[in-house]
Amino acid sequence: MSKIIKVLKLGSGIGQREPHQKRRRALVAGGAGFLGSHLCERLLRDGYDVVALDNFHTGKRYNLNTLLRDPRFTCIEHDIVDPLPVGLEADEIYNLACPASPPHYQADPIHTFKTSVLGSLNLLELARRNNAKIFQASTSEVYGDPLVHPQPESYFGNVNTHGPRSCYDEGKRSAETLFFDYSRTYGLDIRVARIFNTYGRRMQPDDGRVVSNFIVQALRGEDLTVYGSGLQTRSFCYADDLIEGFIRLMNAPRAPAHPVNLGNPGEFTIMELATLVVGYTNSRSKIVHRPLPVDDPRQRKPDISFARDNLGWEPRINLAQGLAHTVDYFDTLLYGRRMITGAAAS
């Protein structure tokens, strides 16, 4: 049974269009989250009516404060694992509904897996009924601890099916399977993006991702926790760049026949990131090392050749610029002040 739906703001009914409406309607599952709220903002700017679904387990109501003033925006409290509210309509559906940081998705691993699988089934059926395009936010975690570097979309990955991260990794892999099976079986127009490490405004201080961890620790004057040697690498994409990639993938005239990598191909060691954060925060924090978590990948870097060649997309915000904006955001969030870093001031 569906949970009680709490409507934070309604436009016309529960996501239903009036007969005279001509604007396109987008449904964003996970719309109150870090990336979901940015996507809702972008879609409103692009002229859509937007309906957000969120159970608020990790999404935050305050991410929607500005959006709730817009009469074209509707938010419904709902868990996509449960049957969707009756009467939902959409021309385009974006599925961003799943915890994405290890502490959050490991807190209730069974529900995380159900969100990826049962939630995807519910949204795919909605897309089928509405003849809507549907977008799946997959993840670079499907590559596991990769033996191919950088990772192209054709790489099947090196994954652990039963480790503590598997609820997320395997849930996302299963969701990809469902999306492509719905495309082959019903002719559904699907778009699947594999998202690499992303950061920016509206990350949560406790979300457990490396960028937010380092910035919060540095601002508080705490030691920065590096797991393992710190020589493992990651690629960091600023949220605004990633949202642009979402829009271009969804608007491509033909659906790619495979998932599409979206991320920044710039590669940094975790130690390099820690040093940059200490510099940008003017912190006296020290760097300390802790044991490497199970299944933590040694390398992670996207091959974005397909997105570059077919979508005309590549990131434009480098790590220095993005960190400056993100440090300012966390400083305001934690202390109500705004730092002026060198990159932000330039």
MIMIRO-66237 format. One record per residue (C-alpha): residue in three letters; y, z, x. Coordinates in steps of 0.05 Angstrom, whole numbers, padded with zeros to 5 digits, always signed. Each point is the difference from the previous one (the first is absolute). Layout:
N
alaYZX/...
END
This chain:
346
met+00000+00000+00000/ser+00071-00013+00021/lys+00043+00058+00022/ile+00060+00018-00042/ile+00053-00052+00017/lys+00068+00028+00017/val+00054-00053-00009/leu+00057+00014+00048/lys+00042-00057-00026/leu-00016-00055-00049/gly+00030-00068-00008/ser-00032-00033-00062/gly-00065+00034-00019/ile-00053+00016+00052/gly+00012-00058+00046/gln+00004-00051-00057/arg+00050-00056-00004/glu+00044-00013-00060/pro-00013-00069-00029/his+00067-00027+00026/gln-00009+00023+00071/lys-00005-00054+00053/arg+00002+00042+00064/arg-00066+00005+00036/arg-00034+00067-00001/ala-00034+00031+00060/leu-00047+00060-00002/val-00003+00042+00063/ala-00058+00049+00005/gly+00021+00055+00049/gly+00072-00015-00016/ala+00026+00069+00020/gly-00030-00003+00069/phe+00030-00015+00068/leu-00011-00076-00005/gly-00005-00004-00076/ser+00070+00026-00011/his+00029-00050+00050/leu-00038-00055-00035/cys+00026+00021-00069/glu+00071-00002+00028/arg-00010-00069+00028/leu-00030-00028-00064/leu+00059+00028-00041/arg+00048-00034+00049/asp-00039-00064-00010/gly+00011+00003-00075/tyr-00066+00028-00025/asp-00013+00051-00053/val-00043+00051+00037/val-00053+00049-00026/ala-00025+00052+00050/leu-00065+00039-00009/asp-00011+00062+00043/asn-00040+00064-00005/phe+00049+00035+00047/his-00055+00028+00044/thr+00035-00028+00061/gly+00057-00040-00031/lys+00065+00038-00011/arg+00044+00000-00062/tyr+00062+00003+00043/asn-00017-00068+00030/leu+00016-00028-00069/asn+00066+00037-00013/thr+00043-00061+00008/leu-00048-00047-00035/leu-00005+00043-00062/arg+00073-00016-00015/asp-00017-00073-00007/pro-00018-00020-00072/arg-00048-00053+00027/phe-00043+00053+00033/thr-00056+00040-00033/cys-00044+00052+00032/ile-00064+00028-00030/glu-00039+00058+00028/his-00072-00025+00002/asp-00060-00002+00046/ile-00028-00071+00005/val-00071+00029+00006/asp+00006+00014-00075/pro+00005-00055-00053/leu+00069-00030+00001/pro+00050+00013-00056/val-00008-00046-00059/gly+00053-00054-00006/leu+00017-00010+00074/glu+00024-00070+00015/ala+00018-00032+00066/asp+00009-00068+00032/glu-00012+00029+00070/ile-00039+00062+00020/tyr+00005+00035+00067/asn-00055+00051+00017/leu+00028+00050+00050/ala-00034+00060-00032/cys-00039+00038+00053/pro+00015+00056+00049/ala+00011-00033+00067/ser+00004+00056+00051/pro-00062+00036+00026/pro+00018+00071-00024/his+00013-00027-00070/tyr-00058-00047-00009/gln-00049+00050+00031/ala+00024+00056-00045/asp-00041-00029-00058/pro-00042-00055+00031/ile-00039-00016-00064/his+00063-00010-00040/thr+00028-00043+00056/phe-00060-00045-00004/lys+00003-00002-00076/thr+00074-00019+00003/ser-00016-00060+00043/val-00060-00023-00041/leu+00008+00023-00072/gly+00076-00006+00004/ser-00006-00071+00026/leu-00049-00017-00056/asn+00049+00025-00053/leu+00058-00039+00029/leu-00042-00063+00009/glu-00020+00003-00073/leu+00073+00008-00019/ala+00017-00060+00042/arg-00055-00039-00033/arg+00024+00017-00070/asn+00072-00017+00018/asn-00016-00061+00043/ala+00042+00034+00053/lys+00003-00007+00075/ile-00025+00062+00034/phe+00013+00028+00070/gln-00044+00048+00038/ala+00028+00044+00055/ser-00059+00002+00047/thr+00003+00029+00070/ser-00013-00013+00074/glu-00049+00058-00005/val-00051-00051-00025/tyr-00005-00022+00073/gly-00024+00069+00020/asp+00001+00012+00076/pro+00007-00074+00016/leu-00038-00036+00054/val+00046-00061-00008/his+00073+00005+00021/pro+00047-00017-00032/gln-00034-00001-00067/pro-00001-00066-00039/glu-00017-00003-00073/ser-00066-00033+00017/tyr-00024+00063+00037/phe-00050+00040-00041/gly+00013+00066+00036/asn-00037+00056+00034/val-00005+00054-00052/asn-00034+00066-00014/thr-00025+00002-00072/his-00013+00075-00003/gly+00054+00034+00042/pro+00059+00043-00025/arg+00046-00061-00003/ser-00051-00043-00038/cys+00025+00020-00069/tyr+00063-00039+00015/asp-00027-00055+00046/glu-00060-00017-00043/gly+00039+00008-00065/lys+00049-00052+00023/arg-00055-00046+00024/ser-00034+00006-00068/ala+00066-00015-00035/glu+00007-00064+00040/thr-00070-00020-00023/leu+00019+00012-00073/phe+00064-00040+00006/phe-00034-00061+00029/asp-00059+00005-00048/tyr+00050+00001-00059/ser+00034-00061+00030/arg-00066-00038+00007/thr-00028+00022-00067/tyr+00061-00003-00045/gly+00049-00043+00039/leu+00048+00059+00007/asp+00060-00012+00045/ile-00007+00055+00052/arg+00040+00017+00063/val-00029+00049+00051/ala+00041+00029+00057/arg-00029+00040+00057/ile+00055+00049+00019/phe+00007+00026+00070/asn+00037+00064+00019/thr+00065+00004-00039/tyr+00057+00050+00003/gly+00070+00012-00026/arg+00040+00036-00053/arg-00038+00039-00053/met-00059+00019+00044/gln-00020+00072-00013/pro+00009+00053+00054/asp-00073+00023-00009/asp-00034-00067-00010/gly-00036+00003+00067/arg+00021-00068+00026/val+00019-00004+00072/val+00072-00022-00008/ser+00018+00053-00051/asn-00040+00053+00038/phe+00037-00013+00065/ile+00069-00003-00032/val-00009+00063-00041/gln-00028+00038+00060/ala+00057-00023+00045/leu+00054+00017-00051/arg-00030+00070-00008/gly-00004+00009+00075/glu-00076+00005-00003/asp-00049-00030+00049/leu-00020-00072-00015/thr-00075-00003-00013/val-00034-00059+00033/tyr-00074-00009-00015/gly-00042-00021+00058/ser+00032-00030+00062/gly+00055-00034-00040/leu-00018-00067+00031/gln-00027-00026-00066/thr+00046-00053-00029/arg+00032-00013-00067/ser+00048-00051-00029/phe+00057+00026-00043/cys+00033-00040-00056/tyr+00064+00024-00034/ala-00007+00006-00076/asp+00054-00051-00017/asp-00035-00053+00041/leu-00067+00015-00033/ile+00029-00005-00071/glu+00028-00068+00017/gly-00071-00020+00021/phe-00026+00024-00068/ile+00050-00042-00037/arg-00013-00062+00041/leu-00075+00007-00008/met+00006+00010-00075/asn+00047-00060-00007/ala-00040-00048+00043/pro-00015-00062-00042/arg-00074+00004+00016/ala-00041+00063+00007/pro-00031+00007+00070/ala-00076-00002-00002/his-00004+00063+00042/pro+00038+00066+00013/val+00065-00007+00039/asn+00021+00046+00057/leu+00070+00030-00008/gly+00025+00042+00057/asn+00042+00000+00063/pro-00037-00030+00060/gly+00040+00042+00049/glu-00050+00047+00032/phe+00015+00070+00026/thr-00042+00057+00026/ile+00005+00066-00037/met+00031+00030+00062/glu+00054-00053+00001/leu+00015+00016-00073/ala+00004+00074+00014/thr+00048-00011+00058/leu+00045-00045-00043/val+00002+00052-00056/val+00019+00056+00048/gly+00057-00044+00026/tyr+00026-00020-00069/thr+00001+00072-00025/asn+00030+00029+00064/ser-00057+00050-00004/arg-00026+00048+00052/ser-00069-00004-00030/lys-00059-00006+00047/ile-00060-00045-00010/val-00067+00035-00007/his-00069-00031-00006/arg-00054+00017-00051/pro-00071-00029-00008/leu-00004-00070-00030/pro-00022-00001-00074/val-00065-00033-00020/asp+00004-00076-00006/asp+00072-00003+00024/pro+00009-00073+00023/arg+00018-00014+00072/gln+00040-00063-00014/arg+00036-00027-00060/lys+00042-00063+00001/pro+00005-00055-00053/asp-00007-00074+00012/ile+00053-00024-00049/ser-00007-00074+00015/phe-00018-00016-00072/ala+00059+00038-00030/arg+00047-00031+00051/asp-00025-00071-00010/asn-00012+00001-00076/leu+00049+00051-00028/gly+00056-00008+00051/trp-00004+00075+00010/glu+00004+00044+00061/pro+00032+00069+00011/arg+00074+00000+00019/ile+00012+00075+00011/asn-00024+00024+00068/leu-00027+00070+00013/ala+00066+00025+00030/gln+00040-00020-00061/gly-00052+00025-00049/leu-00008+00067+00035/ala+00075+00012-00002/his+00002-00010-00075/thr-00063+00042-00011/val+00026+00058+00043/asp+00064+00000-00040/tyr-00040+00002-00065/phe-00043+00059+00022/asp+00059+00038+00028/thr+00036-00007-00067/leu-00063+00019-00038/leu-00015+00062+00042/tyr+00070+00024+00016/gly+00049-00036-00044/arg+00037-00031+00058/arg+00002-00069+00030/met-00012-00011+00074/ile+00035-00057+00036/thr-00050-00028+00049/gly+00017-00051+00053/ala-00036-00056-00037/ala+00028+00018-00067/ala+00071+00002+00026/ser-00005-00066+00036/
END
